[in-house]
Amino acid sequence: MTRVRWGILSTALIGTQRCIPGMLKSRELEVVAIASREPGKAKAAAEKLGIPVAHGSYEALLADPGIEAIYNPLPNHLHVPWTLAAARAGKHVLCEKPMAMTAAELEVLRPHASRVHIREAFMVRHHPQWIQAREELRRGVIGELCFMQVPFSYFNDDPANIRNRPDIGGGALYDIGCYAIVAGRWFFEADPVRVIASLDRDPQFGTDRRTSGLLDFGNGRQLVFTVSTQAARYQRIQLVGTRGRIEIEIPFNAPQDAPCRFWVEESATLDGSNVRTETLPVADQYQLQAEAFSRAVRDEAPDARGLDDAEVNMRVIDALFASEKSGRFERP
């Protein structure tokens, strides 16, 4: 297919350090421009990454007629406004997670969903380890999936960091709790019917620095997660079935240049003597995500499925925050 021409909306680190390097590996797309509100930053990023054009404003990027698709890695509170601006300019948009601050905020994007593709950037769903682990579940190798456990944490107490600013969507639930929600929906292949949460807020920042949630997927199926912005760096997915279990070693920040692995224990033992190790070849989930979006741009008619999916994620986040105040289960 003719390569899709991409523009990058800002020099955010998730873009310059993760997403763009993955995109540059692909033969199915081109990164032709990057923008910043500070022209010097745009120029420096373009030179470092080998991007042909540096725009000194977001408006200039959206007005560039040579760009078909936009990657939006701006802070959370700017996701909807600039995704909307890009859609109005006729650009397809891959927007970083979470796509909004609330589910209701997404409604302004719906009138544009039939003209351009608008999707949320959960790169994990494109990694072979997620796809293969779900295939193991579908084959019933561990019996029926009963419950999931997801710990995910890192340590960041920098007051200037956007993840520690509640007014722009900082905190553990927005930043990494959304991954646990997506994991539950992916592996149960269902949406939660009720949720409850416990949040610990930083006394200085006001953000949730540690959040635990229980998501009820019906029929006794449960996901329990704990996410933290002030704890040791760690992440796992544990999938426990009626007979065995699956454990994914690095489920979210999978390395872009090294193999990944997960473990399958078809008949569980406490000592792990029946564990089978699945090692997957090197794969870049950011490259795969951008390629999938590019193929959609070329081959599929735009529709609201991307927004529908993002809305489910946001309704769960909304319900977890509501549970913090009510102290009881809430329905997404």
SVG drawing of the C-alpha trace seen along z (x, -y; Angstrom):
<svg xmlns="http://www.w3.org/2000/svg" viewBox="-24 -28 44 59">
<polyline fill="none" stroke="black" stroke-width="0.4" points="0.0,0.0 1.0,-3.6 2.7,-4.6 0.6,-6.7 2.1,-10.1 2.2,-10.9 2.6,-14.0 3.5,-14.0 1.7,-16.5 4.4,-17.6 7.8,-16.4 6.4,-14.4 8.8,-11.7 6.4,-8.9 6.5,-9.9 10.2,-10.7 11.5,-7.8 9.0,-5.1 6.4,-5.6 8.4,-7.4 11.4,-5.1 9.0,-2.2 7.2,-4.0 10.5,-4.7 11.2,-1.0 8.1,-0.5 7.9,-0.3 4.1,-0.9 4.2,-4.5 6.3,-7.7 6.8,-10.1 7.1,-13.4 6.6,-16.1 6.7,-16.9 5.4,-20.0 6.0,-21.9 4.9,-25.2 8.6,-25.9 10.1,-25.9 13.5,-25.0 12.2,-21.9 10.5,-20.8 13.7,-21.4 15.9,-19.5 13.6,-16.5 13.3,-16.4 17.1,-16.5 17.6,-13.8 15.0,-11.4 15.5,-12.2 12.1,-13.7 12.0,-16.0 9.7,-18.8 9.6,-20.7 6.5,-22.9 6.7,-25.6 3.0,-25.3 0.4,-22.6 -1.8,-24.6 0.8,-24.5 1.1,-20.7 -2.7,-20.3 -2.7,-22.7 0.0,-20.7 -1.7,-19.2 0.9,-16.4 -0.1,-14.8 -2.8,-12.2 -2.6,-10.9 -1.8,-12.5 -0.3,-10.9 -1.4,-12.8 0.8,-12.2 -0.1,-15.5 -0.9,-15.6 -4.3,-14.0 -6.3,-17.2 -5.3,-18.1 -6.2,-14.8 -9.8,-15.7 -9.2,-19.3 -6.4,-18.6 -7.9,-15.3 -11.0,-17.3 -8.9,-20.0 -7.1,-17.3 -10.4,-15.6 -11.8,-19.0 -8.7,-19.4 -9.5,-16.0 -6.7,-14.1 -7.0,-10.6 -5.9,-10.5 -4.2,-8.0 -4.5,-9.5 -2.5,-8.4 -4.3,-6.9 -6.5,-7.8 -8.2,-9.5 -10.2,-11.8 -10.6,-13.0 -14.1,-11.6 -16.3,-9.5 -18.7,-12.4 -15.8,-14.5 -15.6,-12.1 -19.0,-13.0 -17.6,-16.0 -15.6,-13.6 -18.5,-11.5 -19.7,-13.8 -16.3,-13.2 -16.0,-9.4 -17.6,-8.7 -15.1,-10.9 -11.7,-10.0 -10.4,-7.2 -10.1,-8.1 -8.5,-5.5 -6.9,-5.2 -3.2,-4.2 -3.1,-1.0 -0.1,0.5 -0.1,3.6 -3.1,5.0 -0.8,5.3 2.1,7.1 2.3,10.9 2.6,11.8 -1.0,10.5 -2.3,12.1 -0.7,15.5 -1.6,15.5 -5.2,14.9 -5.1,17.7 -3.9,20.0 -6.9,19.0 -9.3,19.6 -7.9,23.1 -8.7,23.8 -5.2,24.8 -5.7,23.5 -9.4,24.3 -11.9,21.4 -10.3,18.1 -11.4,17.3 -9.5,14.3 -6.7,11.9 -4.1,10.0 -2.3,7.0 0.4,5.1 1.9,2.1 4.2,-0.5 7.0,-3.0 8.5,-5.7 8.2,-9.4 7.9,-12.1 8.9,-15.0 6.5,-17.9 7.0,-19.3 6.2,-16.0 2.8,-16.0 2.0,-12.7 1.9,-14.5 -0.5,-17.2 -4.1,-16.4 -5.4,-19.4 -4.1,-17.9 -4.9,-14.2 -2.1,-13.0 -2.1,-10.1 -1.8,-6.3 -5.3,-5.4 -5.2,-7.6 -1.6,-6.9 -1.3,-3.1 -4.5,-1.9 -6.0,-2.2 -3.7,0.6 -5.1,2.9 -8.6,2.2 -7.7,2.9 -6.0,6.1 -9.2,7.3 -11.3,6.5 -8.8,8.2 -8.4,11.5 -11.9,11.9 -13.3,10.7 -16.0,8.8 -16.6,5.5 -16.9,5.1 -20.4,4.9 -19.4,3.2 -16.2,1.9 -14.9,0.7 -11.7,-1.1 -9.4,-2.3 -7.2,-5.3 -4.3,-6.8 -3.6,-10.4 -0.3,-12.2 -0.8,-15.0 1.3,-17.4 0.2,-16.7 -3.4,-15.6 -3.0,-12.8 -3.7,-9.2 -0.3,-7.7 -1.6,-4.3 -4.9,-2.8 -6.3,0.7 -9.4,1.8 -11.7,4.8 -13.5,5.2 -16.4,7.7 -16.8,9.2 -19.8,11.3 -20.2,15.0 -17.6,14.9 -14.9,13.5 -12.7,10.9 -9.8,8.6 -7.8,7.2 -5.2,4.6 -2.9,2.2 -1.1,-0.6 1.3,-3.2 3.4,-6.1 5.4,-5.9 6.5,-2.3 9.2,0.0 9.2,0.5 7.2,3.7 4.6,5.2 3.0,8.5 -0.2,10.1 -1.4,13.2 -4.2,15.2 -5.6,18.0 -8.0,20.6 -9.8,23.6 -6.8,25.9 -3.8,23.8 -2.3,20.3 -0.5,17.9 1.9,15.3 3.2,12.5 6.6,11.2 6.6,7.6 3.1,7.1 3.0,3.3 6.5,1.9 7.7,4.8 11.2,4.1 11.4,2.9 14.7,4.7 14.6,7.9 12.4,11.1 9.5,11.3 8.3,14.3 5.3,15.6 4.8,18.8 2.0,21.4 1.2,23.9 -1.5,26.1 -1.8,28.1 -0.9,25.8 1.6,26.8 2.9,24.7 6.5,25.4 6.0,24.5 7.3,27.9 4.8,27.9 5.7,24.5 6.1,24.1 8.0,21.0 6.9,19.3 9.6,17.0 8.6,14.7 10.8,13.1 11.7,9.4 8.6,7.3 8.0,3.5 4.4,2.9 4.6,-0.7 5.5,0.2 2.8,2.8 0.2,0.3 1.1,-2.4 1.0,0.2 -2.4,1.4 -3.7,-2.1 -2.1,-2.9 -3.8,0.2 -7.1,-1.0 -6.6,-4.4 -6.0,-2.7 -8.4,0.2 -11.3,-0.5 -14.1,-3.1 -14.1,-5.2 -16.7,-4.4 -17.3,-4.9 -15.8,-1.6 -12.6,-3.3 -14.6,-5.9 -16.9,-3.2 -13.9,-1.2 -12.4,-4.3 -15.7,-5.2 -15.9,-1.9 -12.4,-2.4 -13.3,-5.9 -16.6,-4.8 -14.7,-2.3 -12.2,-5.0 -15.1,-7.3 -16.8,-4.6 -13.6,-3.9 -13.2,-7.5 -16.9,-7.6 -16.3,-4.6 -13.5,-6.5 -16.2,-9.0 -19.1,-6.6 -17.1,-3.7 -19.2,-1.1 -19.4,0.7 -20.3,-1.5 -21.5,-0.5 -19.6,-1.8"/>
</svg>
